[in-house]
């Protein structure tokens, strides 16, 4: 079983992560890990924190001469900003710094304070922060390199930001990916990009924040990942849980599911026709988003996430001071106007994680060579 654990606080000394269940023989490119960490820090509307941190993952265990050994892989990402927060985030000693007592609507502040019986909201917000996702992106970059030799590629782009919807009409997958990588808001529609940039500027001037919708696309997947036989093996359920776990994500769909829910079945389901694929069949469209019955069907996997506007506002909403009971404005932490472009990169990592887990479930082995034999045997045995 593939599993991971992250630890660390937003302004603590470091983020750490460990992954267990990786086969031996994955060839790791450290520059690829750094590249995805860099991508997570980009995007128009990000805050000052991204100018301070220069995320770099140092692998501590489980890798020798560029290859995984089959044991747990542990890594560390040091927080450069800890230099400015040391006395307030020390593991031992007397408390230092101002106690945070004004919870932000929409954040884990108040619920976490009550659940864990704390008096300082910083004890909650530090771990609830999306800073934690840097560790997930690093781990996602590792499992991407398990999938890459089998032709699986994972990308993301922004479909909607601040109510502005991008048009993808007439664009190929490759065009979408290339345009998104070159866009400051990771969208493939230049006209929508300009409007999104203006909307971010307007929200910043108002002390507000913006959310939106991103889409993750996985190509090159074989038929047969996941299963229909038990609820916890269905790939759509596993993907939904993984993407929904990203901070500020409040909705997930596979393909255009919510739009399809408003249409009759004759305008939704993908007709099966002769073509290239198992049994010599293919489909005219991909409204199912690459999954049927919780199983990959050989088409591109499309997973969308809806991200709410971030809960820290420079013009904060009403709140109550939990220490004095006074009606106040909510606390203000360093934040972004929008983190939607970065959220797509984090979602890529989570989708990669779920797909790698399902891949090992289907073709599992203790080494990449054994997985390759299992994969080739399965693919070679599919009737054409």
N, C-alpha and C positions, 0 to 999 in steps of 0.2 A: 504494500500500500504506500502510495506517495503522500507525504504530509509535510507541512511546514509550520514553523512558529516564528513570530517576530517579537521583539521586545525593545523597549526604549521609549523615552519621552521626547517631546518636540524640542525642548531646550536642555535636555540632558546631555551627557558626554557623547553618546553615540546611539545609533540604532544597531541592533544585532539580529541575525536571522539564522535559522538552521532548517535544512531540508533533509528528509530521510526517505529512502526508497529509490534513489537514483541508481540506475545500472552502472556498472563499470564501463569505461571506454568512451564516454561522451567527450568529444574534443571541444574544449572551451576556448573561446577567443575573448580575452579580457577586454579588448577594445569594444566588442559588441555590447558587453555589459555596461561599460561606461557610456556608450552611445545612447542606450535606452534611458539611463539615468539623466543624461543631458536633455533628451527629448522631454522627459517629465518636467523639467524646470522651465521649458519654453512656453510661449503663448502670450498674446497681448492681453493685458489686464491683470497680470501677475503682480504681486507685491514686492516689497523691498527685500524680503527674506531670500528670494532667489538670487539676489545680487551678492548676498553674504556667503551662502553655501555653494560649494563646488563639489557636488556629491561624487564620491569615489568609493567603490566597494573593494575591500581587501578580503580575499578568501583565506581563511585560516586553517581549514581542515578539509579532508576528503578529496583533494586534488593534488596530483603529482605530475610535474612536467606537462601540464596542460590537459591531463585526462582525469576524469573522475575514477575513483577507486572502488566504488560500490558501497562505501560507508557514508555516514552523515557529512554533508557539506555545510560548514559554518562560515559566515561572513560578517564583517563589521563596516558600517558607514559612519564615520565620525562627524559630529555636529560642530562646525567651526564656530557657530554662534554661542556655544557653551562658554567660551572665554568671557562673554559678557553676562552670563547667567550663573556662573559657578556658585556664588554664595546663596543664591535663591533656589538652586536645584541640587544642593549637596546631599549625598546619601546619608551623612551623619553630621552631627553638630546641632547648634541652635538655629531655629527658623530665622530667616532673613528676608527682607523685602515686604512689600505691601500684601496683605491678605486680600484675595479676590472674593467679593461677596455679592456681586451684582450679576446674576445669571442672564445669559443671552437667550431670548426666544429662538427656538429651532435648533439649539445646540444641546449636547449631552450634559451641560453644566448642572442644571437643577436636578434632573432625574439621577445623575451619577452621584451628586452630593448626598441625596437622600439614601440611595441604595447602599453606598459604602460608608455612610456615617461619618463623613468628613466635614470640616468647618471651612476649609479653604478650597474654593472652586479650582484653583490651580492643580490640586491633586487629581482632578478629573480631566480638565481640558488638555493637559499635557499629553496624556495617552490617547485621548479622543481625537487629537489633531490629525489632519491628513498628512502631516510630516511622516507618519508611519508608512505611508505608501511607497516611499523611496525604497524601503527594504523589500516590499512586494515586487517592485519593478526589477530590482536586481535578481531576485529569485526567478521571476518570469523570464528574464533574459537567459538564465541557465537552462530552463526547460524548453525554451524556444530552440536551443541548440541540440536538444534531444530530437525535436520534431523536424528540424531543417533537413537532415539527410534523407528524409522520406518525402520531401517536396511540400511540406506544410508551411505556409506563409501566413502571417497575421498582421493586419493593418487596422487603422482606425481613421475616422474623419468626423467632422461636426456636421450634423444635419440641420440643426436649429439652435439659435442662440438669441436670447432676449426676444423671442417671438418672431424672429426673422428666419425664414425657411430657405435652405439652399436647394437649388435645382440641379439634378444630376442627369437630366435628359440628354441622351446621345453620347454619354461618356462611358468609355470602357473602364473596367476595374483598374487597369494600370494607370489610366489618365486620372482617375479619382485619387489613387494613392499618391501619384507624383505631385498633383496640384495641392493636396492636403499637406504634404511634407513641406512645401514651399510657402504655405500660407501662415500668417501670424496667428490666425484663429483656427487653423487646421481644417479649412473647408475647401471644397473643390469648385465652388461657384464664386468667381471674382466679383460679380455684382453684389451678391449677398455679403461677401467679405467686407466690402466698403461700408455697407449699411451696418454690419455687425460692429465694425471698428467705431463708427460714429455712436452707436448705442452704448458701447463700453465707455467712451469718453463722457457721454451724457450721464451715465450712471455714476461714474467717478465724481463728476462735478456735483451731483446730488447726494453724495455719500451713500450710495445704494449699491446693490449687487445684482448680478444676472445669472440665470441658469440656462439650461437648454437640453438638447438631445445629441448624443454621439452614437456612432455605429461602429462596431468591430466586425471585420470581415476576415474569415479564415478560408484560405484556398488550399487545394490539393489534398483534401481529406478523403480517406477511403470510405466506402460504404461499410457500416457495421459498428461504429463506435457508439457506446451506450447500449441500452436494452429496453424492451417494452415489458419485461416480465415482472419487474418489481419497482415500486415507486421510487426507491432511492437509487436505482440504477439508470433512470431516465435522464438523458443528457441535458434536456432542456431545463429540468428542475435543478440539476447540478450547476448549470451555467447561471441560472437566475440567482441562486443563492450566492454564488461567487461574485457576480457583478453588483448585486444589491448590497454586499458587504462593504463596498467602497463608500467612504465618507460622503455624505450629501446626496447619494443616489437613492431615489425614492420609487423608481419604477424600472422594470426590465421587460422587453419583449423580444421574441425571436421572429425576425422578419417584420413586415408591417402589420403586426397582430391586431393592434387596436383599430387601425383603419379597416382591416379585413373583417373585424367583428361587426361592422356596420353594413356589410355587403351580403348578398345571397351567396350560397355555396358555389353556384355556377360561375361566379366572378372571382372566386378565391382559390380553389384547388388547382394544382398544377397538372395539366393533362399529360398522360404518358404516351410517348410516341416512339417509333423506331429511331435508333441513333447509337452513338458510341456510349458504352457503359455496360454494366453487368446485364446479362441476358439480351444484350443488343438493344437496350431501351434507354430513353432519356426523357426529359420533361420540357414542355414549351416555355415554362416560366419558373420562378423561384419565390413564390409568395410564402411558401412554407419556411423559408429561411434556412434551408439545408437540413432540416430535421423533420422526420415523420415517425410518430410513435415513440419519441425519445431516442431515435437512432439516426445517425448521419446517413444521408441518402446519396452522397457523392457530389452534391452541388455545393456551392459556396455557403458557408455558415454565416448567417447575419444575426448579430446580437446587438440590440439597442438599449441604451441606458438613459433614463431621464434624471438629470441632476438639478436639484433645487437651487435657488440662489443661496449663496453662502450666508451664514447666520450672523457673522460679525459685520456690523454696519458702522460706517464712520458717522452717520447720524442715527444713533441707536434708538431702538424701540423702547417702549415702557417696560419696566421690570420692578422688582421689589428687592431691597437689600436684605439678604437672609440673616444678617446679624442684627440690624436695627429695626427691621420691619418697615422702613421708610420707602415710600413710592419714589422710584428713581428711574433714570435711564440705564439701559443695560450696559455692561462693561464693554470695552473696546480692546481687542487684541490686534496685533499686526495681521493683515489679511489681504486677500485679493479682491478685485472687483468681480472677476470670474476666474474659475479654474477649470472650465469646461474642456479646453484643448488638452490640458494635462490629464484630466479624468479619462479621456479616451486612451491615453498611453497606459494609465494604470489598468484600465479595463482590458487592454491587450494582454497585459501580464496575467490577469486573472483568468481570461479565456485560455491562454496558453497553458496555465496550470491545470485547468479542468481537462483540456484536450490531452495533455501529456499523461494525466492520470488514467483517462479512458483508453489511451493508446497502450499503456503498459498493461491495463486490464485485459485488453484484446490480444496483444502480441507479446506479453510479458516474458522476461528472461533476466538473468543476472548480469548480462553483458550486452553491449550494442550488437556484437556479432550474433548472439543468440536471437535477439529481437529481429535483426535483419533476416535471419533464416525463417523465423516464424511469419514475418510480414510477407516475404517473397513467396512462401508456400501458400499463404492465404490468397494473395493477389493472383498468383499463377493458377490457382484452382478455381477462380471465379468463371462461370460459363459466360462466353461472349456471344 
